[in-house]
Amino acid sequence: MKRLILPLGLLAANPAFAQGWGNVANKEEPAFSWTAPLWPSFWMAWTPATFVLFCVLFSVIALIGVLEATKYRDGLERKGILGLTTTIGDRLFITLLGTSYIFLAWLGIFGQPLWWPLGLSIVWGIFCFRKV
C-alpha cells in the first residue's frame, strides 16, 4: 500500500499538473460578436455582419439575374413616379443606392443604433419596387 501512495503523491506535486492541466476541460469559449473578425490575419475585416451583408447582396443580384434571364426576358420595363423607365435590375440598383445614402446620412446625423435606418431602407425598397 505504501508503494501505491508514494507515486500518487508525486503525481499531485508534479509541476505540469500544477500549471493548470486540471482546468483544460474548463476552457471558456469566447462569446459570439457581430463585430469580431472572422479571420484576424486576413487583409479585409470580415465580420459576421459584413459576411452576411455580402452574401445577401450577391444572392439578390443573382436572383434578379435569373429572373431577368428566364421569366422577365423583356426586362419588365415600366415608367414610374420619378419619370424613369426602369427594369427590375434598375430598381434594385436605385434601392441599394438609396439604402446606402439613408445609412450614411443617419450615421452622420444621429449615429447608432441603426434599427431606424434599417426600417427606412425597407420602406424605401418597397417604394422603389412598387412605384419607381
Stockholm file with secondary structure:
# STOCKHOLM 1.0

chainA/1-132         MKRLILPLGLLAANPAFAQGWGNVANKEEPAFSWTAPLWPSFWMAWTPATFVLFCVLFSVIALIGVLEATKYRDGLERKGILGLTTTIGDRLFITLLGTSYIFLAWLGIFGQPLWWPLGLSIVWGIFCFRKV
#=GR chainA/1-132 SS CHHHHHHHHHHHTCHHHHTTGGGGGGCCCCCCCTTSCSSTTSSSCCCHHHHHHHHHHHHHHHHHHHHHHHTCTTCCCEECTTSCEECHHHHHHHHHHHHHHHHHHHHHHTCSCCHHHHHHHHHHHHHHHHHC
#=GC SS_cons         CHHHHHHHHHHHTCHHHHTTGGGGGGCCCCCCCTTSCSSTTSSSCCCHHHHHHHHHHHHHHHHHHHHHHHTCTTCCCEECTTSCEECHHHHHHHHHHHHHHHHHHHHHHTCSCCHHHHHHHHHHHHHHHHHC
//
